[in-house]
Amino acid sequence: MIRGGRSYVLSPPAFSNDAKRLLVCTSNSVTIFSTATGLPVASLDGHAALVTAVIVVPASTPASKIICYCWTASLDGIIRYWDFSVPELIKIINVNLPIISMVIPTLLSQTAETNEKSPKTFAYLSVENTKEPEKESSKALRGQIKKFNLTNSRMAGGMTLTETKQPEIITVSSSGKYFGIRFKRKLQIWKVPTAETERAMVKKITLHHTKNMNVLAFHPTQRIVAAGDVTGRILIWRGFGDRTFADGDGLVNGKLMNNEEERPGVRGDDDADSCTTWHWHSAEVNVLFFSSDGAYLYSGGKEGVLVVWQLDTGRKKFLPRIGSPLLWLTDSPDPSLSSISCADNQIHLLKMPSMEILKSISGIKLPCSFPEMCNGLQSGIAFDCNAGLVALRTENYCIQLYSLFDDRGVSEVVICERNHQPGDEVTVVVTLAVLSLDGSMMSTAEVKLPEEGLGGLVCLKFWALGSQNKEFSLSTIIYEPHRDAGISAIAFHPTRPMAVSSSNGGDFKVWVCNNGIQQMDQPLSNSGWTCHAVGSYKKKPMTAATFSSDGSVLAVAAETVITLWDADKNILVAVIGETLMPVVNLSFVGTSEYLVSASRGSKPQLSIWSMSKLCVSWSYMLHVEVLGYTVTTASTKPTSVVFNDAAMLKCNAYFLELTLQFYSLHKSLKLQCPNLSNLISASAISYSIASAADMSSFAALALLPESSKCNEISLKGRDGVILLFNASDPVPIFTWSVNKAKGGALAFIQANQSSIDENELDGKPPQSLLAYINGDHEYLLFDPQGKEAKEHSAIRQEGLGDLEEAGKFGYASIYGELPQFDPKRKQASWVPSAPLERAWETVFSGSSHNLPPLTKLCSVFLESLLEKRTANVD
Amino acid sequence: MADLLVEQPQEITISKTFPTKPKLKPKSKALSKTSESKYWSSFKSHQISNLISSIPSIDFSPISPHHFAAANSASLTLFSSNTLSPISTFSSFSDVVTSCSFRCDGSLIAASDLSGLIRVFDVKTRTPLRRLRSHARPVRFVKYPSLDKLHLVSGGDDSVVKYWDVAGESVVLDLYGHRDYVRCGDCSPIDGDMFVTGSYDHTVKMWDVRVDNKESVIEVNHGNPVEDVIFLPSGGMVATAGGNSVKIWDLIAGGKMVYSMESHNKTVTSICVGKLGKESGEEALQYRIFSVALDGYMKVFDYAKMKVTHSMRFPAPLMSIGSSLDCMTRVIGSSNGIIFAGRRKAKEDVGESKVGNFWALGSVEEPQRRALRPTYFRYFHRSQGEKPNEGDHLIMRQKKVKLAEHDKLLKKFRHKEALVSVLGGKNTENVVAVMEELVARRKLLKCVVNLDEEELGLLLGFLHKHSTMPRHSALLTGLTRKVLEMRAEDIRASDALKGHIRNLKRSVQEEIRIQHSLQEIQGVISPLLRIAGRR
């Protein structure tokens, strides 16, 4: 089982002490990237929910820079302490509340001190109070800021600093003296007591503003705090907390005498000297950060422009056109390196004074929001099942090709050459992307939305894969292929350069590439796609299209009926069916004689049609959303489909049969998952369907209806089901429940040898893997027939399992708490990687004249060993 | 090399700049020109149109500078092939001149006319030297043998082929055999004693004056009245023209037809052999057959590959063709007295040789170049003009995206200025592209509102010209309606704008008229198609 496609930008990343590693929170784990290559080198796995904070323990002495410890906190309510160079789990602390944010100010302030006596470490947590029942009334305060004793792993007594409606993110100053949160129009700032004890009082001030604030930042040395609000203003308070925090500081005694009037810009009774406002951003400010020397302030927001303000003069410098809203800015111990995280799941490493982009760590493109009228079409996710690639639409009119096996982007194809401004209204949408079976051709459809009825345009584009550079290049553009009607589906012929596009305007067109009839002396540039045939059926909107696995039959859905065509001669061969609602998806089940159709709406339906009898074989009254399918082998023998006219007589017994099958399905589902049975009757389930050629089976992804979701305890957080069917049998072979299924997709992926070495150990390499991409573009590859899948369904029945745990079911059940190694780490064999840095291996390596004196090295070495020992004792 | 090609740091671009691009136009299905086709169309065409009637015959002088003579009415005009202007005219004919031929040294020219007289002139002095009278009927062709200065071959409507002794003005041989008008003939390029003649009796006969019995050596049947016959340069093959076809015969194989080229639509009137004057390339210095026909086409035929390699259309029925030996000039005579001359651009080889002489004479030594020192200005320019060697790895500088004025304005979100700037330009496609970009930014209508009167006039002028163009009408007709709705007040207030509206109205009415007539045609055609489809 392979997992991947995780978001890199949900939480801020952290640099290691030597700035050679970047620790990025990737959903349930922390992935460690090398800043030199931008490639992943290791990962810390163990959390059961989203990791929300990662804090690297700073080096107290220059020599200890190689020591790599970090704290991580997660929504599962557990704080873990890692040695990330190994990587190894050292300590687990259970908080029992979902942690939204964590800061450990003592780590930062400690740096100057000697660590002969290890003081207690306190963390400040922003937790979600799950004990408070979720009420409709908005009064409930669900967010809490708590103080937590990490050394003793318990809550510091009575220390709930504040309560807010929503859990907020805590920001800490780099000196570790202050930390604060912003909520609504207020900033709350606490001063960390100099001598941290369990009961030490934490002093608090509040600063007010007239707009909701998004982000705050502390000056590293002076008492300056900056905050950005939703309108794009940046407010800078100087000398905050002079009165409240004055006592221990000794720095600001004189100012205490100042009378109240000389405080320009400060609201009401707020404790600050002055407040100035800078306004450049046109939209909300998401990123604020002071440079480590405190001379500059970095700010960024929705426009995707990083602005550098000179703090004294207010002069600006820009790094424009990053292309996506900025989310986080992190600086590293190396002053010349920092990272910015963008909303398009990319982390850029910046060389700091010049703001050059050194490297980009780019993850899978996150789903982007499209206008309503384009959402109904398809999820826009296409699979290249032989190469294991997935094609995803991005916001800036590109198609990203992402390798599922390697978990990284292969290339990006610019579909529409247009400048993209993040935050603009979406007016140009890539609605469809389809890859041919061998992955050498791609077809995309894009729509330009009209402005008050002016200037809308539909474009169909064909792309060809270059032979050497493996990049798609544009072959043909067709403007308005079906006049002004939108394109509902595109399908490629499995063996020949032929494609069909169906439109809502009531016709479909068969396109052929004239590459085949190329002559020797003719230049290659003349090749292109031309319309071969146009067909329509009773002027009905054509809603879906597919080719059979040998390409002999073209099936096009004309709303509620399915028309079968000979694509070469453009002859209507047969018309089958009458579904209740328009068919939105069609797929032939491998080389078998079955055709799957899916329809949505108020009376949804999933039907399996037999091509030999030309009638429904079996059917569920289920809502079907997407029919994704793959045909694994292109060299299948052409199976002639016999159209028997006599068989077109629909037997009346079919309805009877159907009810019988319904009954059996009910029964089988009850066996497998008792909760599913009532879902079926609540006919609001949608499907994504994938079929595998060789075994005449197909998988379907069903969305569970809203009504049932909240009641079922065992299905908590899971809104979809993957059902694996054999086409001839209405009883599903396997079922798996998944979360975030809306907008998801399924496909059977041909497993290549290198990717499944762990499965090969069983002796029987699997034929194909089932790939599932959820609505957040996280994906999962597993063998539907294999052992782990069966374990899966076993877990499902007990109602306690999680999809990702199924693969290590046996191991985890026995050694529950021990450090867990994701099976995915075996991937590392083909991901190019740098060697891990192990403290005790690297401390003594290198030529002798470069090494620090042995006394220093020895202490470092022993230190690492000692700390580990203490951790283990804990 | 290292200092020349500065390695650029690999710049990671996050988001690129795309200029607005107009929609692509479909590529024409026509094949691109072959290199040979390019060569033949590189002849710069020139019309000589002050002649009166049909040009039945053109002949080039075999010696440089290759003047050519064109028979025209009752005169023969000599043209310079350099300037394509007339040099002299022989006009002492009593009837229409039918044919002319230069002697192989280019000093004499023979011409025949409809009265049956053949005359020989000195080319330079224009003095008539000999009058050869023996033909009873009009003479249709006269030809000097290519290796013989003393004899002439002629043929005429009395179906007799005569072999003349020019000096004595006497007939050496009367060759009987043709049963209809003899229209054409050619002498062998390798043998002074052999020639072919073609006649309206569909046959082409080859004669040898050494044969005693006065019968033809070889006879081939073209199948149509033969209009022209020529020897191909090898001397072993002839090409005949007649009817719509040009046929190639192998004489050595006993008169076997090799190929029949039938790409003309009307009678082929004349053929000649020309050479491809290119020094390099695959087809350099190969021979081609030019053929002209009454359909106005000139075709170039490659008789090695048996393929028509070029085809050219002229606006008149063509009667005769000639091509100079130096491949520089090709001349076509038409039936209405226009000569279509084509001349290739001459290389300045004459000038070059002169320059070479000048340098050779002046033995001026190049000054010794001083060694470069950092104090010299030249030091800082050293090796800048150096060219990369064969094996060098070139690192190309990244191409800069060229932004037009309107793109720069769009980049600064100055939408109205961008629209006005592109409207001021001439490129319709760009205007539409900018409008589409504005639509995508939801700013087009706002721009229209903000235009002042002058700019609105500009926009209305553009809409008047282009709103009915089918390629852009989807966007522009809608825009026109919106503009009229939104700016009605301003238009009413200004006379200049009213004028634009009148123009706009007119073009719309014109378009409606066209659409109506198209619908009428559709109404006529669609029942026919229906019937055809029912079959």
Boltz contact constraints between the chains, C-beta under 6 A:
constraints:
  - contact:
      token1: [A, 321]
      token2: [B, 15]
      max_distance: 6.0
  - contact:
      token1: [A, 322]
      token2: [B, 14]
      max_distance: 6.0
  - contact:
      token1: [A, 323]
      token2: [B, 14]
      max_distance: 6.0
  - contact:
      token1: [A, 323]
      token2: [B, 15]
      max_distance: 6.0
  - contact:
      token1: [A, 357]
      token2: [B, 12]
      max_distance: 6.0
  - contact:
      token1: [A, 360]
      token2: [B, 12]
      max_distance: 6.0
  - contact:
      token1: [A, 417]
      token2: [B, 18]
      max_distance: 6.0
  - contact:
      token1: [A, 418]
      token2: [B, 18]
      max_distance: 6.0
  - contact:
      token1: [A, 419]
      token2: [B, 18]
      max_distance: 6.0
  - contact:
      token1: [A, 427]
      token2: [B, 440]
      max_distance: 6.0
  - contact:
      token1: [A, 428]
      token2: [B, 440]
      max_distance: 6.0
  - contact:
      token1: [A, 451]
      token2: [B, 439]
      max_distance: 6.0
  - contact:
      token1: [A, 451]
      token2: [B, 442]
      max_distance: 6.0
  - contact:
      token1: [A, 451]
      token2: [B, 444]
      max_distance: 6.0
  - contact:
      token1: [A, 454]
      token2: [B, 439]
      max_distance: 6.0
  - contact:
      token1: [A, 454]
      token2: [B, 478]
      max_distance: 6.0
  - contact:
      token1: [A, 454]
      token2: [B, 479]
      max_distance: 6.0
  - contact:
      token1: [A, 455]
      token2: [B, 436]
      max_distance: 6.0
  - contact:
      token1: [A, 455]
      token2: [B, 439]
      max_distance: 6.0
  - contact:
      token1: [A, 455]
      token2: [B, 475]
      max_distance: 6.0
  - contact:
      token1: [A, 477]
      token2: [B, 24]
      max_distance: 6.0
